[in-house]
């Protein structure tokens, strides 16, 4: 993709997020007013969820802008990981909102107030349309960005919550069943918590420098040990520099014959890492088998494995 095409793609994505921000801001305002006037906690719950979406979009929009800044003396790896931080903030916000709604819903189960059903149905229907449109705006973008995926899940859960709000208003109109409002609120809160808890592990793993989930560390080490001239490997560190960029740092112990062809071995290993495991950044430190770290925790030792085999 050329620089011009990439710029147009990023600009288009920014416009989509900006449109979604304004749509959710207007919807949140309308739902809060409607929820207060109608007495519907489910409508206010949906409004709070939409407000969290709007906040999340602002954070995501800012993160997209910051992530494009080049590396400098303060951030030598660049700023792209800010999008992972934004995703963590958004998921954490969703969890807090879900817990609050569970508390409020439980309180209203004990003493359900009267609710204006038509207000709930109309505003819930408007919310459903807007939530669906904003989810569609971020659908194509969320596949390649954990930051935008958090936004998409916000919007998707909002759309489903709006379905629940409309259903609650309809049941109140037809059967005067006010208990359905806190029940729907609890269902919405449970769904929010489910989505957030199942997705928050990704950003946490990245920020904790965990190994990339798509890589089999043991398999990678075995492949490295199988390279001709390698005697052992230790101090292996695998992590994600950015969402889609894995990195490797390790010490490789070479045999006497391998020591004489370090550059060839380095080229072979880096090519293997790039083509088989999509690791584009690697730092390899070579040690001679006679001068290797004596107490290093070896992940593999070719000479010991050979002795055991005999």
VENURTA-V51197 format. One record per backbone hydrogen bond with DSSP energy under -0.5 kcal/mol. CO is the residue of the C=O (numbers start at 1). NH is the residue of the N-H. If there is no record, write none. Layout:
co:nh
CO:NH
CO:NH
This chain:
co:nh
2:6
3:7
4:8
5:9
6:10
7:11
8:12
9:13
10:14
11:15
12:16
13:17
14:18
15:19
16:20
17:21
18:22
19:23
20:24
21:25
22:26
23:27
24:28
25:29
26:30
27:31
28:32
29:33
30:34
31:35
32:36
33:37
34:38
35:39
35:40
38:116
39:41
40:44
41:45
42:46
43:47
44:48
45:49
46:50
47:51
48:52
49:53
50:54
51:55
52:56
53:57
54:58
55:59
56:60
57:61
58:62
59:63
60:64
61:65
62:66
63:67
64:68
65:68
66:69
69:79
75:72
75:78
79:82
80:83
81:84
81:85
82:86
83:87
84:88
85:89
86:90
87:91
88:92
89:93
90:94
91:95
92:96
93:97
94:98
95:99
96:100
97:101
98:102
99:103
100:104
101:105
102:106
103:107
104:108
105:109
106:110
107:111
115:117
116:120
117:121
118:122
119:123
120:124
121:125
122:126
123:127
124:128
125:129
126:130
127:131
128:132
129:133
130:134
131:135
132:136
133:137
134:138
135:139
136:140
138:142
141:144
142:145
145:149
146:150
147:151
148:152
149:153
150:154
151:155
152:156
153:157
154:158
155:159
156:160
157:161
158:162
159:163
160:164
161:165
162:166
163:167
164:168
165:169
166:170
167:171
168:172
169:173
170:174
171:175
171:177
172:176
176:178
177:180
178:181
178:182
179:183
180:184
181:185
182:186
183:187
184:188
185:189
186:190
187:191
188:192
189:193
190:194
191:195
192:196
193:197
194:198
195:199
196:200
199:202
199:203
200:204
201:205
202:206
203:207
204:208
205:210
206:209
212:215
215:217
216:220
217:221
218:222
219:223
220:224
221:225
222:226
224:227
227:230
229:255
231:302
231:303
232:253
233:299
233:300
234:251
237:249
239:241
239:247
242:245
245:241
245:242
246:280
246:281
247:239
248:283
249:237
250:285
251:234
251:253
252:254
252:287
253:231
253:232
254:289
255:259
256:260
258:261
259:262
261:265
262:266
263:267
264:268
265:269
266:270
267:271
268:272
269:273
270:274
271:275
272:276
272:277
273:277
273:279
274:278
278:246
278:280
280:282
281:248
282:284
283:250
283:285
284:286
285:252
287:254
288:291
289:292
293:296
296:298
297:235
300:233
301:305
302:306
303:307
304:308
305:309
306:310
